[in-house]
Amino acid sequence: MVFFDYTNKEYISKMDNANKKIGIRDDDKFGKKDVVIIYTPPKVGSTTLVSSFRINTAGKFDVLHLHNDKMLKYLHDIHDATVMEIIYYNKFLGKQVYVIDIYRSPIEHKISLFFENIDTHHFNSPPEILKTYDIKKIINRFNKIFPHLITSDYYRTVYEIEPPEVFNFNNKYITARKDGIQFLKIRLKDSIEWKTILKNIFGIEIFIVSEYETEKKPIGELYKNFKKNYRIPCNLLDLVKDDEALSYYYSKNEKNEYLESWENKMTHVKIEPFTVPEFELYTSISVENKYMTELDRDHYIDMGCLCMGCSRKRGIFLLKLMKGEPIYDKIEHISAAKEYIKEKAKHMHVYYKKQNTKQNVVKQNFIRNFK
């Protein structure tokens, strides 16, 4: 249970500071915007949702992407506040706050979790070396840790709300309100319909951008090879059949179809996964041997910057999305600012003074950032 002390000036100051560090600026320049917090486990499609909201709703919402309290510490240098405190504090400030979680099918989720840090944690080898490994070695390691790759359900275990007894398979989302905060859950399997689903919830069109797929990353070739060759051991598939979250978020027919698709890619050769003590030892050794960082700060198409350069490029991206065109670039502040200046310069008149032959070029404030 989360407790708050909004009568304490030190607590208010602490939470104001946390808001600033994660990019929420409640001042005269930017105004007070409502907040969308994508608060999910890693590797469920949340990055796509974050950039989609940022591109489509930059002037309407502050959009945050958080996985856990550790993310606040390591990415935002926030050591004295939790994600749930930030959620409730912004509601205290009088904003409408939406918190969104995403469900992803268990086997695909585990595979993606495994590949997310396969180089930095599981094998402690760079992608160019991993590509030379026998795929059987990669598959065996995945099978060994399969039960220990945790696919969390934040909506029902972290948000501290009363979820509905059954998922709404007609609307393809569920929602609950607590203390004026709206908590939502959608499914990755419905991502092609997210535009319609989100319009039903928010009343605005949000065109969905596809990004940060594992196949596009440095380990993409290995990932594709893994998916091509992987056959799930029958005893591991039995674990999935008993997965409670799968039974909640998938209808009976959807679950049967899902399991059948993996039964067609199943091997009857059983594998003995690591026991809990063995996995703890495996994790301890992996952490001790680690020498590469896992932090990736720039994997969004849209980082959320509101300068003129980034806003211009965001508009270009939105037009592409509306036309159904793919996006291969990112909104990166420095390059977007330079592009903006070049385009603006094309339409500017240059005046010369007889007393001074030097050309005076008007510089925007953000140019100073990349001198």
BALOBA-1460 file (C-alpha; in Angstrom, 3 decimals):
// residues 371
<rec num="1" residu="m" x="0.000" y="0.000" z="0.000"/>
<rec num="2" residu="v" x="1.313" y="3.465" z="-0.941"/>
<rec num="3" residu="f" x="1.080" y="6.305" z="1.597"/>
<rec num="4" residu="f" x="1.467" y="9.999" z="0.822"/>
<rec num="5" residu="d" x="1.961" y="13.094" z="2.953"/>
<rec num="6" residu="y" x="0.798" y="16.046" z="0.889"/>
<rec num="7" residu="t" x="0.815" y="18.301" z="3.974"/>
<rec num="8" residu="n" x="4.586" y="17.937" z="4.283"/>
<rec num="9" residu="k" x="6.516" y="20.632" z="2.393"/>
<rec num="10" residu="e" x="9.611" y="18.446" z="2.158"/>
<rec num="11" residu="y" x="7.568" y="15.632" z="0.611"/>
<rec num="12" residu="i" x="5.983" y="18.023" z="-1.914"/>
<rec num="13" residu="s" x="9.435" y="19.378" z="-2.801"/>
<rec num="14" residu="k" x="10.737" y="15.837" z="-3.248"/>
<rec num="15" residu="m" x="7.899" y="14.919" z="-5.601"/>
<rec num="16" residu="d" x="8.234" y="18.183" z="-7.564"/>
<rec num="17" residu="n" x="11.888" y="17.345" z="-8.071"/>
<rec num="18" residu="a" x="11.003" y="13.810" z="-9.221"/>
<rec num="19" residu="n" x="8.540" y="15.233" z="-11.756"/>
<rec num="20" residu="k" x="11.201" y="17.541" z="-13.178"/>
<rec num="21" residu="k" x="13.721" y="14.714" z="-13.479"/>
<rec num="22" residu="i" x="11.341" y="12.550" z="-15.500"/>
<rec num="23" residu="g" x="10.401" y="15.449" z="-17.763"/>
<rec num="24" residu="i" x="7.112" y="16.731" z="-16.335"/>
<rec num="25" residu="r" x="7.307" y="20.524" z="-16.343"/>
<rec num="26" residu="d" x="4.378" y="22.330" z="-14.753"/>
<rec num="27" residu="d" x="5.267" y="25.943" z="-15.541"/>
<rec num="28" residu="d" x="3.848" y="28.931" z="-17.396"/>
<rec num="29" residu="k" x="5.678" y="28.034" z="-20.604"/>
<rec num="30" residu="f" x="4.426" y="24.471" z="-20.994"/>
<rec num="31" residu="g" x="1.265" y="24.563" z="-18.887"/>
<rec num="32" residu="k" x="-0.184" y="21.698" z="-16.889"/>
<rec num="33" residu="k" x="-0.869" y="18.680" z="-19.091"/>
<rec num="34" residu="d" x="-2.589" y="15.411" z="-18.291"/>
<rec num="35" residu="v" x="-0.322" y="12.406" z="-17.905"/>
<rec num="36" residu="v" x="-0.118" y="9.033" z="-19.645"/>
<rec num="37" residu="i" x="2.187" y="6.595" z="-17.870"/>
<rec num="38" residu="i" x="3.106" y="3.425" z="-19.729"/>
<rec num="39" residu="y" x="3.955" y="1.338" z="-16.659"/>
<rec num="40" residu="t" x="4.654" y="-2.203" z="-17.830"/>
<rec num="41" residu="p" x="7.124" y="-5.053" z="-17.529"/>
<rec num="42" residu="p" x="9.928" y="-4.927" z="-20.122"/>
<rec num="43" residu="k" x="9.484" y="-6.392" z="-23.620"/>
<rec num="44" residu="v" x="5.714" y="-6.222" z="-24.036"/>
<rec num="45" residu="g" x="5.548" y="-3.651" z="-26.855"/>
<rec num="46" residu="s" x="5.565" y="-0.613" z="-24.566"/>
<rec num="47" residu="t" x="8.183" y="1.337" z="-26.549"/>
<rec num="48" residu="t" x="5.895" y="1.364" z="-29.576"/>
<rec num="49" residu="l" x="3.027" y="2.678" z="-27.460"/>
<rec num="50" residu="v" x="5.186" y="5.401" z="-25.896"/>
<rec num="51" residu="s" x="6.414" y="6.828" z="-29.201"/>
<rec num="52" residu="s" x="2.927" y="6.568" z="-30.701"/>
<rec num="53" residu="f" x="1.512" y="8.692" z="-27.886"/>
<rec num="54" residu="r" x="4.361" y="11.200" z="-28.094"/>
<rec num="55" residu="i" x="4.055" y="11.699" z="-31.849"/>
<rec num="56" residu="n" x="0.267" y="12.012" z="-31.774"/>
<rec num="57" residu="t" x="-0.379" y="13.837" z="-28.486"/>
<rec num="58" residu="a" x="2.712" y="15.944" z="-27.714"/>
<rec num="59" residu="g" x="0.671" y="19.028" z="-26.826"/>
<rec num="60" residu="k" x="-1.971" y="17.172" z="-24.818"/>
<rec num="61" residu="f" x="-0.157" y="14.665" z="-22.596"/>
<rec num="62" residu="d" x="3.090" y="14.244" z="-20.747"/>
<rec num="63" residu="v" x="4.006" y="10.658" z="-21.684"/>
<rec num="64" residu="l" x="6.187" y="8.602" z="-19.343"/>
<rec num="65" residu="h" x="7.636" y="5.125" z="-19.807"/>
<rec num="66" residu="l" x="8.571" y="3.219" z="-16.667"/>
<rec num="67" residu="h" x="9.212" y="-0.439" z="-15.870"/>
<rec num="68" residu="n" x="10.049" y="-0.321" z="-12.162"/>
<rec num="69" residu="d" x="11.505" y="1.763" z="-9.351"/>
<rec num="70" residu="k" x="15.036" y="0.768" z="-10.361"/>
<rec num="71" residu="m" x="14.470" y="2.533" z="-13.675"/>
<rec num="72" residu="l" x="13.793" y="5.749" z="-11.737"/>
<rec num="73" residu="k" x="17.095" y="5.325" z="-9.938"/>
<rec num="74" residu="y" x="19.382" y="4.410" z="-12.821"/>
<rec num="75" residu="l" x="17.860" y="6.427" z="-15.678"/>
<rec num="76" residu="h" x="16.487" y="9.464" z="-13.843"/>
<rec num="77" residu="d" x="18.607" y="9.669" z="-10.672"/>
<rec num="78" residu="i" x="15.501" y="9.451" z="-8.479"/>
<rec num="79" residu="h" x="16.347" y="7.590" z="-5.274"/>
<rec num="80" residu="d" x="13.591" y="8.691" z="-2.917"/>
<rec num="81" residu="a" x="10.330" y="8.199" z="-4.844"/>
<rec num="82" residu="t" x="8.480" y="5.254" z="-6.365"/>
<rec num="83" residu="v" x="6.529" y="4.921" z="-9.599"/>
<rec num="84" residu="m" x="3.265" y="4.647" z="-7.675"/>
<rec num="85" residu="e" x="4.091" y="7.832" z="-5.740"/>
<rec num="86" residu="i" x="4.645" y="9.686" z="-9.020"/>
<rec num="87" residu="i" x="1.324" y="8.389" z="-10.363"/>
<rec num="88" residu="y" x="-0.650" y="9.559" z="-7.326"/>
<rec num="89" residu="y" x="1.253" y="12.838" z="-6.958"/>
<rec num="90" residu="n" x="0.303" y="13.941" z="-10.457"/>
<rec num="91" residu="k" x="-3.314" y="13.166" z="-9.678"/>
<rec num="92" residu="f" x="-2.939" y="15.275" z="-6.519"/>
<rec num="93" residu="l" x="-1.819" y="18.149" z="-8.775"/>
<rec num="94" residu="g" x="-5.232" y="18.044" z="-10.445"/>
<rec num="95" residu="k" x="-4.322" y="16.192" z="-13.615"/>
<rec num="96" residu="q" x="-6.090" y="13.353" z="-15.336"/>
<rec num="97" residu="v" x="-3.724" y="10.397" z="-15.049"/>
<rec num="98" residu="y" x="-3.868" y="7.288" z="-17.231"/>
<rec num="99" residu="v" x="-1.730" y="4.238" z="-16.419"/>
<rec num="100" residu="i" x="-1.399" y="1.581" z="-19.120"/>
<rec num="101" residu="d" x="-0.139" y="-2.001" z="-18.960"/>
<rec num="102" residu="i" x="0.230" y="-4.450" z="-21.866"/>
<rec num="103" residu="y" x="-0.168" y="-8.223" z="-21.883"/>
<rec num="104" residu="r" x="2.088" y="-10.302" z="-24.117"/>
<rec num="105" residu="s" x="1.768" y="-14.046" z="-24.705"/>
<rec num="106" residu="p" x="4.130" y="-15.960" z="-22.377"/>
<rec num="107" residu="i" x="6.511" y="-17.824" z="-24.694"/>
<rec num="108" residu="e" x="7.139" y="-14.834" z="-26.952"/>
<rec num="109" residu="h" x="7.570" y="-12.646" z="-23.891"/>
<rec num="110" residu="k" x="10.156" y="-15.006" z="-22.412"/>
<rec num="111" residu="i" x="12.068" y="-15.196" z="-25.702"/>
<rec num="112" residu="s" x="12.153" y="-11.416" z="-25.938"/>
<rec num="113" residu="l" x="13.271" y="-11.055" z="-22.313"/>
<rec num="114" residu="f" x="16.055" y="-13.550" z="-22.963"/>
<rec num="115" residu="f" x="17.299" y="-11.736" z="-26.056"/>
<rec num="116" residu="e" x="17.047" y="-8.302" z="-24.442"/>
<rec num="117" residu="n" x="20.262" y="-8.947" z="-22.515"/>
<rec num="118" residu="i" x="21.564" y="-12.120" z="-24.127"/>
<rec num="119" residu="d" x="24.886" y="-10.396" z="-24.806"/>
<rec num="120" residu="t" x="25.366" y="-8.447" z="-21.574"/>
<rec num="121" residu="h" x="24.031" y="-11.017" z="-19.110"/>
<rec num="122" residu="h" x="23.441" y="-14.538" z="-20.390"/>
<rec num="123" residu="f" x="26.593" y="-15.020" z="-22.478"/>
<rec num="124" residu="n" x="28.650" y="-11.919" z="-21.673"/>
<rec num="125" residu="s" x="29.708" y="-11.696" z="-25.322"/>
<rec num="126" residu="p" x="29.091" y="-8.994" z="-27.957"/>
<rec num="127" residu="p" x="26.574" y="-9.686" z="-30.761"/>
<rec num="128" residu="e" x="29.267" y="-10.233" z="-33.391"/>
<rec num="129" residu="i" x="30.648" y="-13.114" z="-31.299"/>
<rec num="130" residu="l" x="27.232" y="-14.506" z="-30.388"/>
<rec num="131" residu="k" x="26.377" y="-14.837" z="-34.075"/>
<rec num="132" residu="t" x="29.118" y="-17.446" z="-34.386"/>
<rec num="133" residu="y" x="27.667" y="-19.676" z="-31.654"/>
<rec num="134" residu="d" x="25.868" y="-22.892" z="-32.526"/>
<rec num="135" residu="i" x="22.145" y="-22.114" z="-32.296"/>
<rec num="136" residu="k" x="21.694" y="-25.298" z="-30.239"/>
<rec num="137" residu="k" x="23.791" y="-23.709" z="-27.504"/>
<rec num="138" residu="i" x="21.554" y="-20.628" z="-27.461"/>
<rec num="139" residu="i" x="18.399" y="-22.751" z="-27.397"/>
<rec num="140" residu="n" x="19.684" y="-24.952" z="-24.582"/>
<rec num="141" residu="r" x="20.487" y="-21.926" z="-22.422"/>
<rec num="142" residu="f" x="17.024" y="-20.482" z="-23.010"/>
<rec num="143" residu="n" x="15.343" y="-23.763" z="-22.076"/>
<rec num="144" residu="k" x="17.409" y="-24.028" z="-18.911"/>
<rec num="145" residu="i" x="16.191" y="-20.684" z="-17.595"/>
<rec num="146" residu="f" x="12.695" y="-20.797" z="-19.161"/>
<rec num="147" residu="p" x="10.694" y="-21.082" z="-15.890"/>
<rec num="148" residu="h" x="12.746" y="-18.293" z="-14.308"/>
<rec num="149" residu="l" x="12.049" y="-15.678" z="-16.986"/>
<rec num="150" residu="i" x="9.252" y="-13.872" z="-15.182"/>
<rec num="151" residu="t" x="6.364" y="-12.453" z="-17.207"/>
<rec num="152" residu="s" x="4.808" y="-10.119" z="-14.659"/>
<rec num="153" residu="d" x="1.234" y="-8.835" z="-14.678"/>
<rec num="154" residu="y" x="1.410" y="-5.283" z="-13.338"/>
<rec num="155" residu="y" x="-2.302" y="-4.624" z="-13.789"/>
<rec num="156" residu="r" x="-3.333" y="-7.324" z="-11.345"/>
<rec num="157" residu="t" x="-0.324" y="-7.440" z="-9.016"/>
<rec num="158" residu="v" x="1.355" y="-4.005" z="-8.927"/>
<rec num="159" residu="y" x="-1.315" y="-1.354" z="-9.488"/>
<rec num="160" residu="e" x="-3.155" y="-2.204" z="-6.241"/>
<rec num="161" residu="i" x="-6.591" y="-2.150" z="-7.876"/>
<rec num="162" residu="e" x="-9.517" y="-4.536" z="-8.099"/>
<rec num="163" residu="p" x="-9.380" y="-5.988" z="-11.629"/>
<rec num="164" residu="p" x="-12.557" y="-7.253" z="-13.287"/>
<rec num="165" residu="e" x="-13.246" y="-10.961" z="-12.987"/>
<rec num="166" residu="v" x="-12.873" y="-11.477" z="-16.738"/>
<rec num="167" residu="f" x="-11.107" y="-9.657" z="-19.550"/>
<rec num="168" residu="n" x="-13.392" y="-7.747" z="-21.932"/>
<rec num="169" residu="f" x="-12.846" y="-9.642" z="-25.184"/>
<rec num="170" residu="n" x="-15.293" y="-7.418" z="-27.071"/>
<rec num="171" residu="n" x="-13.632" y="-4.095" z="-26.238"/>
<rec num="172" residu="k" x="-10.189" y="-5.759" z="-26.110"/>
<rec num="173" residu="y" x="-9.164" y="-3.806" z="-23.040"/>
<rec num="174" residu="i" x="-10.068" y="-3.550" z="-19.374"/>
<rec num="175" residu="t" x="-10.124" y="-0.477" z="-17.181"/>
<rec num="176" residu="a" x="-10.494" y="0.355" z="-13.519"/>
<rec num="177" residu="r" x="-10.633" y="3.690" z="-11.701"/>
<rec num="178" residu="k" x="-9.098" y="4.200" z="-8.290"/>
<rec num="179" residu="d" x="-8.822" y="7.578" z="-6.553"/>
<rec num="180" residu="g" x="-9.586" y="9.275" z="-9.868"/>
<rec num="181" residu="i" x="-6.790" y="7.482" z="-11.737"/>
<rec num="182" residu="q" x="-7.663" y="5.345" z="-14.745"/>
<rec num="183" residu="f" x="-5.750" y="2.061" z="-14.984"/>
<rec num="184" residu="l" x="-5.880" y="0.281" z="-18.346"/>
<rec num="185" residu="k" x="-4.747" y="-3.031" z="-19.784"/>
<rec num="186" residu="i" x="-4.450" y="-3.843" z="-23.482"/>
<rec num="187" residu="r" x="-2.945" y="-6.817" z="-25.328"/>
<rec num="188" residu="l" x="-0.004" y="-6.890" z="-27.705"/>
<rec num="189" residu="k" x="-1.850" y="-9.395" z="-29.897"/>
<rec num="190" residu="d" x="-4.339" y="-6.597" z="-30.675"/>
<rec num="191" residu="s" x="-1.670" y="-4.055" z="-31.664"/>
<rec num="192" residu="i" x="-3.026" y="-3.827" z="-35.202"/>
<rec num="193" residu="e" x="-6.260" y="-2.572" z="-33.592"/>
<rec num="194" residu="w" x="-4.676" y="-0.260" z="-31.014"/>
<rec num="195" residu="k" x="-5.636" y="2.821" z="-33.020"/>
<rec num="196" residu="t" x="-9.330" y="1.933" z="-32.695"/>
<rec num="197" residu="i" x="-9.020" y="0.717" z="-29.101"/>
<rec num="198" residu="l" x="-7.238" y="3.877" z="-27.951"/>
<rec num="199" residu="k" x="-9.725" y="6.111" z="-29.746"/>
<rec num="200" residu="n" x="-12.526" y="4.396" z="-27.829"/>
<rec num="201" residu="i" x="-10.688" y="5.168" z="-24.591"/>
<rec num="202" residu="f" x="-9.224" y="8.639" z="-25.193"/>
<rec num="203" residu="g" x="-11.541" y="9.985" z="-27.878"/>
<rec num="204" residu="i" x="-8.642" y="10.937" z="-30.162"/>
<rec num="205" residu="e" x="-6.884" y="9.196" z="-33.031"/>
<rec num="206" residu="i" x="-3.482" y="7.775" z="-32.172"/>
<rec num="207" residu="f" x="-1.676" y="6.408" z="-35.203"/>
<rec num="208" residu="i" x="0.594" y="3.540" z="-34.178"/>
<rec num="209" residu="v" x="4.278" y="3.494" z="-35.046"/>
<rec num="210" residu="s" x="6.275" y="0.259" z="-35.113"/>
<rec num="211" residu="e" x="9.721" y="0.450" z="-33.590"/>
<rec num="212" residu="y" x="12.552" y="-1.195" z="-31.681"/>
<rec num="213" residu="e" x="11.778" y="-4.687" z="-32.879"/>
<rec num="214" residu="t" x="14.392" y="-7.221" z="-31.810"/>
<rec num="215" residu="e" x="15.006" y="-8.246" z="-35.418"/>
<rec num="216" residu="k" x="16.297" y="-4.718" z="-36.131"/>
<rec num="217" residu="k" x="18.788" y="-4.756" z="-33.261"/>
<rec num="218" residu="p" x="22.437" y="-5.931" z="-33.484"/>
<rec num="219" residu="i" x="21.363" y="-9.421" z="-32.361"/>
<rec num="220" residu="g" x="18.570" y="-9.469" z="-34.961"/>
<rec num="221" residu="e" x="20.169" y="-12.115" z="-37.152"/>
<rec num="222" residu="l" x="20.632" y="-14.437" z="-34.165"/>
<rec num="223" residu="y" x="17.064" y="-13.741" z="-33.031"/>
<rec num="224" residu="k" x="15.632" y="-14.720" z="-36.423"/>
<rec num="225" residu="n" x="17.763" y="-17.863" z="-36.464"/>
<rec num="226" residu="f" x="16.512" y="-18.763" z="-32.986"/>
<rec num="227" residu="k" x="12.848" y="-18.349" z="-33.943"/>
<rec num="228" residu="k" x="13.393" y="-20.417" z="-37.067"/>
<rec num="229" residu="n" x="14.952" y="-23.336" z="-35.185"/>
<rec num="230" residu="y" x="13.293" y="-23.271" z="-31.778"/>
<rec num="231" residu="r" x="11.137" y="-26.238" z="-30.787"/>
<rec num="232" residu="i" x="9.693" y="-25.999" z="-27.313"/>
<rec num="233" residu="p" x="10.176" y="-29.072" z="-25.088"/>
<rec num="234" residu="c" x="6.864" y="-30.691" z="-24.165"/>
<rec num="235" residu="n" x="7.426" y="-30.281" z="-20.417"/>
<rec num="236" residu="l" x="7.978" y="-26.530" z="-20.830"/>
<rec num="237" residu="l" x="4.823" y="-26.224" z="-22.899"/>
<rec num="238" residu="d" x="2.969" y="-27.946" z="-20.056"/>
<rec num="239" residu="l" x="4.030" y="-25.055" z="-17.818"/>
<rec num="240" residu="v" x="2.515" y="-22.607" z="-20.287"/>
<rec num="241" residu="k" x="-0.757" y="-24.541" z="-20.379"/>
<rec num="242" residu="d" x="-1.095" y="-23.882" z="-16.661"/>
<rec num="243" residu="d" x="-0.234" y="-20.180" z="-16.991"/>
<rec num="244" residu="e" x="-2.943" y="-18.298" z="-15.092"/>
<rec num="245" residu="a" x="-2.430" y="-14.983" z="-16.904"/>
<rec num="246" residu="l" x="-2.821" y="-16.675" z="-20.289"/>
<rec num="247" residu="s" x="-6.185" y="-18.036" z="-19.170"/>
<rec num="248" residu="y" x="-7.254" y="-14.578" z="-17.999"/>
<rec num="249" residu="y" x="-6.167" y="-12.454" z="-20.969"/>
<rec num="250" residu="y" x="-6.979" y="-14.959" z="-23.718"/>
<rec num="251" residu="s" x="-10.420" y="-16.375" z="-24.380"/>
<rec num="252" residu="k" x="-10.770" y="-20.144" z="-24.388"/>
<rec num="253" residu="n" x="-10.590" y="-20.230" z="-28.193"/>
<rec num="254" residu="e" x="-7.632" y="-17.826" z="-28.285"/>
<rec num="255" residu="k" x="-5.754" y="-19.912" z="-25.727"/>
<rec num="256" residu="n" x="-6.432" y="-23.154" z="-27.617"/>
<rec num="257" residu="e" x="-5.260" y="-21.590" z="-30.885"/>
<rec num="258" residu="y" x="-2.139" y="-20.255" z="-29.194"/>
<rec num="259" residu="l" x="-1.219" y="-23.581" z="-27.596"/>
<rec num="260" residu="e" x="-1.945" y="-25.426" z="-30.828"/>
<rec num="261" residu="s" x="0.429" y="-23.138" z="-32.706"/>
<rec num="262" residu="w" x="3.200" y="-24.121" z="-30.292"/>
<rec num="263" residu="e" x="2.264" y="-27.799" z="-30.249"/>
<rec num="264" residu="n" x="3.087" y="-27.712" z="-33.952"/>
<rec num="265" residu="k" x="6.554" y="-26.479" z="-32.953"/>
<rec num="266" residu="m" x="7.069" y="-28.835" z="-30.028"/>
<rec num="267" residu="t" x="9.635" y="-31.522" z="-29.348"/>
<rec num="268" residu="h" x="8.901" y="-34.537" z="-27.151"/>
<rec num="269" residu="v" x="12.458" y="-34.430" z="-25.861"/>
<rec num="270" residu="k" x="12.205" y="-33.131" z="-22.312"/>
<rec num="271" residu="i" x="14.738" y="-30.798" z="-20.777"/>
<rec num="272" residu="e" x="15.509" y="-30.296" z="-17.110"/>
<rec num="273" residu="p" x="15.538" y="-26.567" z="-16.325"/>
<rec num="274" residu="f" x="17.676" y="-25.026" z="-13.607"/>
<rec num="275" residu="t" x="16.362" y="-25.462" z="-10.095"/>
<rec num="276" residu="v" x="15.895" y="-22.295" z="-8.047"/>
<rec num="277" residu="p" x="19.328" y="-22.633" z="-6.333"/>
<rec num="278" residu="e" x="20.961" y="-23.387" z="-9.691"/>
<rec num="279" residu="f" x="19.354" y="-20.337" z="-11.279"/>
<rec num="280" residu="e" x="20.435" y="-18.142" z="-8.375"/>
<rec num="281" residu="l" x="24.016" y="-19.349" z="-8.856"/>
<rec num="282" residu="y" x="23.718" y="-18.782" z="-12.621"/>
<rec num="283" residu="t" x="22.508" y="-15.225" z="-12.023"/>
<rec num="284" residu="s" x="25.224" y="-14.525" z="-9.471"/>
<rec num="285" residu="i" x="27.979" y="-15.679" z="-11.825"/>
<rec num="286" residu="s" x="26.489" y="-13.774" z="-14.767"/>
<rec num="287" residu="v" x="26.340" y="-10.543" z="-12.773"/>
<rec num="288" residu="e" x="29.870" y="-11.022" z="-11.452"/>
<rec num="289" residu="n" x="31.269" y="-11.566" z="-14.953"/>
<rec num="290" residu="k" x="29.314" y="-8.740" z="-16.578"/>
<rec num="291" residu="y" x="31.387" y="-6.019" z="-18.212"/>
<rec num="292" residu="m" x="28.897" y="-4.455" z="-20.671"/>
<rec num="293" residu="t" x="26.132" y="-2.039" z="-19.741"/>
<rec num="294" residu="e" x="22.460" y="-2.846" z="-20.343"/>
<rec num="295" residu="l" x="21.197" y="0.738" z="-20.315"/>
<rec num="296" residu="d" x="19.696" y="1.974" z="-23.577"/>
<rec num="297" residu="r" x="18.423" y="5.532" z="-23.261"/>
<rec num="298" residu="d" x="17.818" y="6.303" z="-26.925"/>
<rec num="299" residu="h" x="15.680" y="3.461" z="-28.258"/>
<rec num="300" residu="y" x="12.561" y="5.574" z="-28.834"/>
<rec num="301" residu="i" x="11.614" y="7.035" z="-32.182"/>
<rec num="302" residu="d" x="10.347" y="10.051" z="-30.214"/>
<rec num="303" residu="m" x="12.104" y="11.135" z="-27.006"/>
<rec num="304" residu="g" x="9.424" y="13.726" z="-26.252"/>
<rec num="305" residu="c" x="11.435" y="16.953" z="-26.719"/>
<rec num="306" residu="l" x="9.172" y="19.958" z="-27.459"/>
<rec num="307" residu="c" x="11.675" y="22.306" z="-29.147"/>
<rec num="308" residu="m" x="10.790" y="23.752" z="-32.572"/>
<rec num="309" residu="g" x="13.097" y="21.327" z="-34.377"/>
<rec num="310" residu="c" x="11.705" y="18.199" z="-32.731"/>
<rec num="311" residu="s" x="8.130" y="19.470" z="-33.075"/>
<rec num="312" residu="r" x="8.657" y="20.056" z="-36.810"/>
<rec num="313" residu="k" x="10.024" y="16.548" z="-37.298"/>
<rec num="314" residu="r" x="7.225" y="15.103" z="-35.168"/>
<rec num="315" residu="g" x="4.713" y="16.702" z="-37.520"/>
<rec num="316" residu="i" x="6.443" y="15.127" z="-40.519"/>
<rec num="317" residu="f" x="6.321" y="11.711" z="-38.850"/>
<rec num="318" residu="l" x="2.638" y="12.110" z="-37.997"/>
<rec num="319" residu="l" x="1.796" y="12.879" z="-41.628"/>
<rec num="320" residu="k" x="3.646" y="9.711" z="-42.658"/>
<rec num="321" residu="l" x="1.731" y="7.638" z="-40.117"/>
<rec num="322" residu="m" x="-1.567" y="9.066" z="-41.327"/>
<rec num="323" residu="k" x="-0.639" y="8.008" z="-44.860"/>
<rec num="324" residu="g" x="0.341" y="4.527" z="-43.676"/>
<rec num="325" residu="e" x="4.009" y="5.088" z="-44.507"/>
<rec num="326" residu="p" x="6.782" y="3.464" z="-42.426"/>
<rec num="327" residu="i" x="9.176" y="5.507" z="-40.283"/>
<rec num="328" residu="y" x="12.854" y="4.600" z="-40.345"/>
<rec num="329" residu="d" x="14.308" y="7.675" z="-38.635"/>
<rec num="330" residu="k" x="14.239" y="9.025" z="-35.071"/>
<rec num="331" residu="i" x="13.472" y="12.410" z="-33.560"/>
<rec num="332" residu="e" x="16.897" y="13.199" z="-32.136"/>
<rec num="333" residu="h" x="17.197" y="16.716" z="-30.716"/>
<rec num="334" residu="i" x="20.508" y="17.877" z="-32.188"/>
<rec num="335" residu="s" x="19.893" y="16.660" z="-35.727"/>
<rec num="336" residu="a" x="16.242" y="17.806" z="-35.656"/>
<rec num="337" residu="a" x="17.329" y="21.298" z="-34.576"/>
<rec num="338" residu="k" x="19.881" y="21.501" z="-37.390"/>
<rec num="339" residu="e" x="17.305" y="20.366" z="-39.940"/>
<rec num="340" residu="y" x="14.891" y="22.998" z="-38.659"/>
<rec num="341" residu="i" x="17.472" y="25.781" z="-39.002"/>
<rec num="342" residu="k" x="18.395" y="24.728" z="-42.531"/>
<rec num="343" residu="e" x="14.756" y="24.707" z="-43.617"/>
<rec num="344" residu="k" x="14.098" y="28.049" z="-41.963"/>
<rec num="345" residu="a" x="17.197" y="29.569" z="-43.570"/>
<rec num="346" residu="k" x="15.857" y="28.710" z="-47.028"/>
<rec num="347" residu="h" x="12.974" y="31.114" z="-46.451"/>
<rec num="348" residu="m" x="14.876" y="33.927" z="-44.723"/>
<rec num="349" residu="h" x="16.026" y="37.147" z="-46.381"/>
<rec num="350" residu="v" x="19.647" y="38.084" z="-45.693"/>
<rec num="351" residu="y" x="20.301" y="41.815" z="-45.279"/>
<rec num="352" residu="y" x="23.694" y="43.496" z="-45.611"/>
<rec num="353" residu="k" x="24.759" y="46.692" z="-43.880"/>
<rec num="354" residu="k" x="27.197" y="48.994" z="-45.676"/>
<rec num="355" residu="q" x="28.951" y="49.731" z="-42.407"/>
<rec num="356" residu="n" x="29.462" y="46.029" z="-41.675"/>
<rec num="357" residu="t" x="30.175" y="43.426" z="-44.350"/>
<rec num="358" residu="k" x="29.706" y="40.528" z="-41.955"/>
<rec num="359" residu="q" x="26.456" y="38.586" z="-42.235"/>
<rec num="360" residu="n" x="24.445" y="38.472" z="-39.036"/>
<rec num="361" residu="v" x="22.649" y="35.185" z="-38.659"/>
<rec num="362" residu="v" x="19.900" y="34.988" z="-36.064"/>
<rec num="363" residu="k" x="20.556" y="32.068" z="-33.767"/>
<rec num="364" residu="q" x="17.840" y="30.209" z="-31.926"/>
<rec num="365" residu="n" x="18.470" y="29.432" z="-28.275"/>
<rec num="366" residu="f" x="18.758" y="25.724" z="-28.873"/>
<rec num="367" residu="i" x="21.723" y="26.197" z="-31.279"/>
<rec num="368" residu="r" x="23.901" y="26.725" z="-28.240"/>
<rec num="369" residu="n" x="23.421" y="23.090" z="-27.371"/>
<rec num="370" residu="f" x="25.417" y="21.857" z="-30.323"/>
<rec num="371" residu="k" x="28.073" y="24.549" z="-30.914"/>
